[in-house]
């Protein structure tokens, strides 16, 4: 089963809309007589179970499927039926690369079974380069066999090899740049303000108008609109989220801001420590989370506390928005931490999401110690005065100061299933 090509998108594993991406490569499929197709289906479902709580995208590399490793039509039909609504609803895009006549025949045969809505999610690409508009192509893990085949196709149709791609030299950020720059840069450009303007604006809007929105942060938004809002922010122009009439726009902007930081909010240095959270006894995990956060730079700690405090508020409204701490962790885990090189592996999702869930669920316990000692100083007070989570709620909303630490000891969080 290890030869199957279910691989994650490199880096933070997301497309341009912040949706998690899974790739499947037919060239990695073993011969049919060596493959237990029932186990294959179980493995596919297990892998997708890591993503179905949030919107996700699948990239299917068709090259390499032949008579020796092609599954039967009966198996394909039963597999389609086994992927019930929870898988199909959260799947927002299926990109099929290098389609052949076999796929056209297959599409005709399965047309009575496939809904019109699902059919609209499928897009066919003849060349790998066509993925650039939709994915972070340079971070995509493509099997060498697929790369060679794509180059052969281009030479066949053009009669000459394609020119090498040229990467434009990096440009210095604009004075008003908000995305893709460091926290220190934003602080220096905003009179020493610790909480970045984009983060404060999105949190404020969502707290006022989005806390009870079902699927908050899980639903995707228009990529064109998100890019337009980013452009306005980077040019220093005002943004009024009410003008867009979609509460998922500020939610997507918040995730995009975190994802485009040069260094993750939890820092590269904390990555290996966070991966070890699953080896800590359940009753000691909250304490371990607090210890890991003590090593964060003060600025990162202040921003993280502001964000997690808000996510804790969101989780408290889960009866309405269906976004408890576990589901929020699935969305934000890979937006808060990623490795300095390469991709976060599928196995890393479990500890990364667990750590994030603990931060959200036990916000009052995890963040109270450092703030009580006054480590943040004026930064913490400033954030509180302006209505951030460090202040414990919005002015005039009648809530007490900050989420109260649970009176009971931390409960063991459910561990993810082990790979088959």
DANOR-V678707 format. One record per backbone hydrogen bond with DSSP energy under -1.0 kcal/mol. NH is the residue of the N-H (numbers start at 1). CO is the residue of the C=O. Records with the same first field share a line. If there is no record, write none. Layout:
# DANOR-V678707
NH = CO / CO
This chain:
# DANOR-V678707
4 = 1
6 = 4
7 = 5 / 23
9 = 21
10 = 139
13 = 10
15 = 19
16 = 134
18 = 15
20 = 55
21 = 13
22 = 57
23 = 7
24 = 59
26 = 61
28 = 25
29 = 26
32 = 68
34 = 31
35 = 32
37 = 35
40 = 36
41 = 37
42 = 38
43 = 39
44 = 40
45 = 41
46 = 42
47 = 43
48 = 44
49 = 45
50 = 47
51 = 48
52 = 48
54 = 51
55 = 218
56 = 90
57 = 20
58 = 93
59 = 22
60 = 95
61 = 24
62 = 97
65 = 62
70 = 66
76 = 72
77 = 73
78 = 74
79 = 75
80 = 76
81 = 77
82 = 78
83 = 79
84 = 82
87 = 84
88 = 84
89 = 85
91 = 87
92 = 56
94 = 121
95 = 58
96 = 123
97 = 60
98 = 125
104 = 100
105 = 101
106 = 102
107 = 103
108 = 104
109 = 105
110 = 106
113 = 110
114 = 110
119 = 115
120 = 116
121 = 118
122 = 119
123 = 94
125 = 96
130 = 127
131 = 128
132 = 129
134 = 131
135 = 131
137 = 135
139 = 136
140 = 137
147 = 143
148 = 144
149 = 145
150 = 146
151 = 147
152 = 148
153 = 149
154 = 150
155 = 151
156 = 152
157 = 153
158 = 154
159 = 155
177 = 174
186 = 182
187 = 183
188 = 184
189 = 185
192 = 187
193 = 190
200 = 196
201 = 197
202 = 198
203 = 199
204 = 200
205 = 201
206 = 202
207 = 203
208 = 204
209 = 205
210 = 206
213 = 210
215 = 321
216 = 213
218 = 215
219 = 215
226 = 222
227 = 223
228 = 224
229 = 225
230 = 226
231 = 227
232 = 228
233 = 229
234 = 230
235 = 231
236 = 233
237 = 232
243 = 240
244 = 241
249 = 246
251 = 247
252 = 248
253 = 249
254 = 250
255 = 251
256 = 252
257 = 253
258 = 254
259 = 255
260 = 256
261 = 258
266 = 336
267 = 264
271 = 268
274 = 270
275 = 271
277 = 274
279 = 276
280 = 277
284 = 281
285 = 282
288 = 284
289 = 285
290 = 286
291 = 287
292 = 288
293 = 289
294 = 290
295 = 292
296 = 293
301 = 297
302 = 298
303 = 299
304 = 300
305 = 301
306 = 302
307 = 303
308 = 304
309 = 305
310 = 306
311 = 307
312 = 308
313 = 309
314 = 310
315 = 311
316 = 312
317 = 314
318 = 315
320 = 317
321 = 317
322 = 318
328 = 324
329 = 325
330 = 326
331 = 327
332 = 328
333 = 329
335 = 332
336 = 332
337 = 333
344 = 11
349 = 346
352 = 348
353 = 349
354 = 350
355 = 351
356 = 352
357 = 353
358 = 354
359 = 355
360 = 356
361 = 357
362 = 358
363 = 360
366 = 362
367 = 363
371 = 367
372 = 368
373 = 369
374 = 371
375 = 370
379 = 376
381 = 377
382 = 378
383 = 379
384 = 380
385 = 381
386 = 382
387 = 384
388 = 383
391 = 388
397 = 394
402 = 400
